[in-house]
């Protein structure tokens, strides 16, 4: 018993070990439970890794197999047109200005006060329609006076003729001098009556001038006078301006080198000339060539022409700028392409032609005149039915694969994978 107690007393205690460590003892104290906690941590870590690996494997095997990705050669999107062959009109394009057939500045020919304005601004008037009424009373008084003077002289003439008849009937009882004097008086009064008639005619004209009427058919412009204004024949301000718009003219120009063709077409018959809006999008009227000027403008190398239009719809208006299309002939069989198909290159004009494999190839050409959105091909290997690119050429090169997304079904081309990425 004593020996066992001595061993227990000799055994080191935990607090004593701690004290020895603080005293700088180099011996490490024994730790009992620490190895057990370390093994538990490693066991938990292994369990977590195993669970994660199982989840990844399940997700991997549950997913469908990935599809192989393909690298597709995409075609260049373009707009295609067709090469055509058929009748083609030889059209000369130009720029012109609409001119009124007649223009009249209406002025008064008598002096007086305006009593009535019988038209509206912008009204279509006809020849003889009353426009303005000037006070006619002074001119009517002058007319009445001239008529009275004629009546007076007519009475005197009648009396002189009666005396002449009496003198002639007396024979030898009347002197020759009396008869000749009476005959001269009759002639004088006859002339006076004729003068009175001329005065009546003049006064009647003045009364007519007091009623200002339209001299032509046309459309009135802005009114320059009002009721109560005093107008004079010497005044320079017109009452109103009337322009005749039915028919109407268009004056335009053409290059001087086309003058022989224009002359030949004009001799053969009527030369159609279409008037279009200045942007060339809207057709305004159909007319015909009336004449061309008698000399060429040496400064510009052009010649002025004039076309006439009925203009029943008043689509043309004086001063309006228009573009013109004059047809001087027709080619029976001409090869044409859309205007936008023609491109400018370093070697001249060309167009991209699309082959059966939807590959684009530039083809040189020489272009002629254009009409209705198509240009005549003067030289170049273009066959009717071939496809040409009319939009999107800036992305196209020799041999480029192209497709028209909005074109017909025959422009679609199957795509072939060139490389597979696994």
SVG drawing of the C-alpha trace seen along z (x, -y; Angstrom):
<svg xmlns="http://www.w3.org/2000/svg" viewBox="-87 -132 102 134">
<polyline fill="none" stroke="black" stroke-width="0.4" points="0.0,0.0 2.7,-2.4 4.7,-1.6 1.7,-2.1 1.0,-5.5 4.6,-6.4 4.3,-5.7 1.2,-7.8 3.0,-10.6 5.9,-10.2 3.8,-10.4 3.8,-13.8 0.5,-15.7 -0.9,-17.8 -0.6,-21.1 3.0,-20.2 3.8,-19.7 2.4,-23.0 4.4,-24.6 7.6,-22.9 6.8,-24.2 6.5,-27.7 9.8,-27.3 11.5,-26.6 11.6,-22.8 12.5,-21.4 10.5,-18.2 7.1,-18.2 4.3,-17.2 2.2,-14.2 -1.2,-15.0 -3.7,-12.3 -6.9,-13.1 -5.2,-15.0 -4.5,-12.0 -8.2,-11.0 -9.4,-14.5 -7.0,-14.4 -8.2,-11.1 -11.8,-12.3 -11.0,-15.3 -9.4,-13.2 -12.4,-10.9 -14.9,-13.8 -12.7,-15.2 -12.7,-11.8 -16.4,-11.5 -17.0,-15.0 -14.6,-14.2 -16.4,-10.9 -19.8,-12.6 -18.7,-15.3 -17.2,-12.7 -20.4,-10.7 -22.5,-13.8 -20.2,-14.8 -20.3,-11.3 -24.1,-11.1 -24.4,-14.5 -21.9,-13.5 -23.6,-10.2 -27.1,-11.7 -26.4,-14.4 -27.1,-13.6 -24.1,-13.3 -22.9,-16.7 -23.4,-17.3 -20.5,-18.0 -20.0,-21.6 -19.6,-22.5 -17.9,-25.5 -20.2,-26.6 -19.1,-28.8 -21.9,-31.4 -22.9,-33.1 -22.8,-36.8 -26.3,-38.3 -27.0,-40.1 -29.9,-41.1 -30.1,-39.5 -31.5,-40.6 -31.8,-39.1 -30.2,-39.7 -33.0,-40.3 -33.2,-40.7 -36.0,-42.4 -37.3,-45.8 -35.5,-48.7 -36.4,-52.4 -33.7,-54.9 -34.4,-57.5 -32.6,-60.8 -32.8,-62.1 -32.8,-65.8 -33.7,-68.5 -36.1,-71.2 -38.4,-73.9 -42.2,-74.3 -43.2,-77.4 -46.7,-78.8 -48.1,-78.7 -49.1,-82.3 -48.6,-84.9 -50.6,-88.1 -50.2,-91.0 -53.6,-92.6 -53.6,-96.4 -56.2,-99.1 -56.5,-101.1 -58.6,-103.9 -58.3,-106.0 -60.8,-105.7 -61.9,-104.2 -62.3,-100.4 -65.9,-99.6 -65.8,-95.8 -63.3,-92.9 -65.1,-90.0 -62.4,-87.2 -60.7,-85.2 -57.0,-84.7 -56.0,-81.4 -59.3,-81.1 -59.5,-79.5 -60.9,-82.1 -61.9,-82.0 -61.4,-84.6 -64.0,-87.4 -64.7,-86.8 -65.1,-90.1 -62.2,-90.7 -62.4,-94.3 -65.0,-97.1 -63.7,-100.7 -66.2,-103.5 -67.7,-103.9 -69.7,-107.1 -67.3,-109.6 -66.9,-107.4 -70.6,-106.8 -71.2,-110.5 -68.6,-111.0 -70.4,-108.4 -73.8,-110.0 -72.3,-113.4 -70.8,-111.9 -74.2,-110.3 -76.0,-113.7 -73.4,-115.5 -74.0,-112.9 -77.7,-113.4 -77.3,-117.1 -75.0,-116.8 -77.2,-114.2 -80.2,-116.7 -78.1,-119.4 -77.0,-117.0 -80.6,-116.1 -81.6,-119.8 -78.6,-120.5 -79.5,-117.6 -83.0,-118.9 -81.8,-122.3 -79.5,-120.7 -82.4,-118.8 -84.5,-122.0 -81.6,-124.0 -81.1,-121.2 -84.8,-121.2 -85.0,-124.9 -82.7,-124.6 -82.1,-128.0 -83.8,-129.7 -81.0,-128.8 -77.5,-130.0 -74.7,-127.6 -72.8,-129.0 -75.7,-128.3 -75.9,-124.7 -72.2,-124.1 -72.1,-125.7 -75.0,-123.6 -73.3,-120.5 -70.2,-121.3 -72.2,-121.8 -73.8,-118.4 -70.3,-116.8 -69.0,-118.7 -71.9,-117.6 -71.6,-114.1 -67.9,-114.1 -69.0,-115.6 -71.5,-112.8 -68.7,-110.2 -66.5,-112.0 -69.3,-111.9 -69.6,-108.1 -65.8,-107.7 -66.2,-109.6 -69.0,-107.4 -66.9,-104.3 -64.0,-105.7 -66.3,-106.5 -67.9,-103.1 -64.4,-101.5 -63.5,-103.6 -66.7,-102.4 -65.7,-98.9 -62.2,-99.4 -63.9,-100.3 -64.9,-96.7 -61.5,-94.8 -62.0,-91.2 -59.7,-88.2 -57.8,-88.2 -57.0,-84.4 -58.0,-81.2 -55.8,-80.7 -55.3,-80.9 -55.2,-84.1 -52.4,-85.0 -52.2,-87.4 -54.5,-90.5 -52.6,-93.8 -55.5,-96.2 -58.6,-96.4 -62.0,-98.0 -61.7,-101.8 -58.2,-102.0 -57.6,-104.6 -55.9,-103.1 -54.4,-104.9 -53.5,-103.8 -50.0,-105.1 -49.5,-102.9 -46.9,-100.1 -48.5,-97.9 -50.6,-95.1 -54.0,-94.4 -53.4,-90.6 -51.3,-88.1 -52.9,-85.3 -51.0,-82.2 -52.3,-79.7 -51.6,-76.2 -53.7,-74.2 -51.6,-73.5 -48.2,-74.1 -44.6,-74.0 -41.5,-72.3 -38.1,-73.7 -35.3,-71.3 -31.8,-70.5 -30.1,-67.6 -26.4,-67.0 -25.4,-68.4 -24.2,-65.0 -27.8,-63.7 -29.0,-66.4 -28.9,-64.3 -31.0,-61.5 -33.5,-64.1 -33.8,-65.7 -34.4,-62.4 -37.0,-61.4 -38.8,-64.7 -38.9,-64.4 -40.3,-60.9 -43.3,-61.9 -44.2,-62.9 -41.4,-62.4 -42.8,-61.4 -41.5,-63.3 -42.4,-62.3 -42.3,-64.7 -41.2,-63.3 -40.7,-64.8 -37.2,-66.2 -36.3,-63.1 -37.3,-60.9 -39.8,-58.8 -43.2,-60.2 -44.4,-60.5 -46.3,-63.8 -47.5,-64.0 -47.1,-62.7 -46.3,-65.2 -44.5,-65.5 -41.6,-67.5 -42.6,-70.8 -39.3,-72.3 -35.6,-72.7 -33.7,-75.9 -32.0,-77.3 -28.6,-77.2 -26.4,-75.2 -25.2,-76.7 -21.5,-76.6 -20.8,-77.3 -22.5,-74.1 -22.5,-72.0 -26.3,-71.5 -29.3,-72.4 -32.6,-73.7 -35.8,-71.9 -39.5,-72.6 -42.2,-70.0 -45.9,-70.7 -48.4,-69.0 -52.2,-69.1 -51.9,-69.3 -55.6,-68.6 -54.8,-67.5 -52.6,-70.6 -49.8,-68.3 -47.4,-70.8 -47.1,-74.3 -45.2,-77.3 -41.7,-77.4 -41.7,-73.8 -38.4,-71.9 -38.9,-68.5 -36.8,-65.7 -37.6,-64.6 -37.4,-61.4 -37.5,-61.8 -37.8,-58.6 -36.0,-59.1 -36.2,-55.4 -36.5,-51.8 -34.0,-48.8 -35.8,-45.6 -33.5,-43.2 -31.2,-44.7 -29.5,-43.0 -30.2,-44.9 -29.3,-44.6 -30.7,-46.6 -29.0,-49.9 -27.6,-49.1 -25.8,-46.0 -23.2,-48.1 -20.1,-48.9 -17.0,-51.0 -13.7,-49.3 -10.1,-50.2 -10.4,-48.7 -13.8,-50.2 -17.3,-49.1 -18.3,-45.6 -21.1,-43.5 -21.0,-40.5 -22.5,-37.4 -23.7,-34.5 -23.1,-31.0 -25.0,-27.8 -23.0,-27.2 -24.0,-30.6 -20.5,-31.9 -19.9,-35.5 -17.6,-36.5 -16.9,-40.0 -17.5,-40.5 -16.5,-43.6 -19.0,-45.5 -19.7,-48.6 -22.9,-50.4 -25.3,-52.3 -28.5,-54.3 -30.7,-53.7 -34.5,-53.5 -37.0,-52.4 -34.3,-51.2 -32.4,-49.1 -29.3,-49.8 -28.4,-48.6 -25.3,-46.4 -23.4,-47.5 -20.6,-44.9 -19.9,-42.1 -20.6,-38.4 -24.1,-38.5 -26.7,-36.0 -30.5,-36.3 -31.5,-34.6 -28.2,-35.0 -28.3,-36.4 -26.4,-39.5 -25.9,-41.2 -27.8,-44.5 -27.1,-45.2 -24.5,-44.2 -21.5,-44.2 -19.2,-45.9 -18.9,-42.5 -18.4,-40.4 -15.1,-39.3 -14.2,-36.9 -15.6,-33.5 -17.6,-34.6 -20.5,-32.4 -23.7,-34.6 -27.4,-34.2 -30.5,-36.4 -32.5,-36.1 -35.5,-37.6 -35.1,-36.0 -36.7,-33.0 -36.1,-29.5 -33.6,-28.8 -31.2,-31.2 -30.9,-29.1 -27.8,-27.0 -27.2,-24.0 -24.4,-24.6 -21.6,-22.0 -19.6,-21.7 -15.9,-22.2 -14.5,-21.2 -15.7,-19.4 -14.6,-20.3 -14.9,-17.5"/>
</svg>
